[in-house]
Amino acid sequence: MIKDMFDFGAMPSLERVVQFTQQRHRVLSDNIANLSTPYFEPRDLNPKSFQATLRDAVDERRHSANPGSGPLELRDTRELRFERHGMATHPRPSRQGVMFHDHNNRDLERTMQSLAENTLAHNTAIEVLRSEFSIMLTAIRERV
């Protein structure tokens, strides 16, 4: 019964968004840390691929016997393997930027932009989750 409270509405989707943005943040931070490492190949997780997978899972859940409730069934991709309480990632080389003489195709500005966009998506999902929990807490307390 309590488990069903967390598999209702937007919570499963928001949980997956937070997991994805957390994993992508690690990859992007690793790129920044190795910015001047010779032969380092920057990697990234494709947010559009994740969004398409999430959209398909939400659509599938909407057309199920109990629309809007139950866990999301996300299909694995080349970069992401979805587990019950998390995800495993296999970041792909980004192959963007200019190749330097040390065979590193770094692009700090693009990496920082990706990191800022990812942080914004992460913080937004956290705030919406916080709002969902606040509504749930109000209902449990039976006060308005």
N, C-alpha and C positions, 0 to 999 in steps of 0.2 A: 504494500500500500504506500509506504513512504517512498519507495523507489519510483513509483508511478508519478509522484509529485515532480520529480526531476526529469522525467521523460515526456513532459507535456509542453506544448507551445514551442517557444523559441529556445528554450534552454539547451536542448541537445545541439542545435545549430551553433549557438553562441559558444558552447563548450568546445566544439570542433574548431571554430574560428580562433579561439584563444590558443588552442594547442598548435594550430598551424603557424600562427604569428610568432609564437614562442620559438618553434623550431627554425623558422626563417630568420628570426633575430640572431640565433646562434650562428647560422651560416653566414649572414652578412657581417657579423662581428668578426668572424674568423677571416673573412676577406679583408677587412680593415686591418686586422692584426698582422696579416701577411702581405701587406701592400707593397713592401719593398723586398720581399723574398724572391730571389731569382728562381725562375722556372715554376713559380706558383701559379696555378690556374684558378682564378676566381670561380666560385660556384653559386648557384641560386636555386630556389624552389619557385616554380611558376605559380603565381597567385591566380592567374586566369584558369589554369587547369584545376586547381583546388576549388575555385568558385563554381566551375561547371560540374564537378563531381558533387559538391554540396547541393547545388541547385537540383540535380537529378535525384538525389536522395530525398530532398524535401518534397519534390513533385511526386515521387513514388509514395511517400508517407501520406501525402494529401489524398491520394487515390486509394488508400488502403481501407480496410473495414472500419478502423477507428481513426479518422482523419485528425491530425494535430496531436496525436498521442503515440507513445511508443518510441523505442530507440530508432535512430537513423541508421540505415544500412548503406554505408558508403562503399563504393567499389574501389579496389586498389588501382593505382596508376603506376607508371614507371617510376615516379619520384616518391610516391606515398603508399605506405601499407598501413591500413587502418586496423587497429587492435581495439579490444573492448574498452580499455581505459586510456587510450593514447594513440600514438602513431609513430611508425618508424619512417625515417626519411632517407632518401638516396638522392642528394642534390646533384644536379647536372652542371657541367661547365657552362658558364654564361656566355663565353665567346663574344663579348662586347668590349669595346674600347680599342685602343691603339696598341699594337705590339711594340714593346720597347726592346732595346738591345739586350737586356737580360732575360728575354723571352717571357716577360710578365706583361699581360695585357690589362694593366690596372686602369681604373677610371674612378678616382676618389669621388668626384662630384656625383656621378650616377649612383655609386654605391651609397653615398650619404643620402641621396634623394630616396632611394629604395628603403633605406633604414628609417627615414622619417615617415614615409607612407606606411610602412609596416607598423611602426610605433603608434601611429594614429589609428589604424585599424584595430590594433590590440587594445588600446585604451578605450576606444568606443565600445568594443565587445564587453570589456570588463564593466564599464559604466552601465550598459544595458542589463547585464547579469545582476549587478548590484541592485538595480531598480526592480528586477524580477524577484529577487530575494526579499527586498523591502516590502513588496506587495504581499508576498507569501507570509512574512512575519506579521504584517497587519491582520491578515486573515486568521492566523493562528491565535493572535491575541484577542480577536473579536472586537477590536476598537477601530474607530475611524480617525 
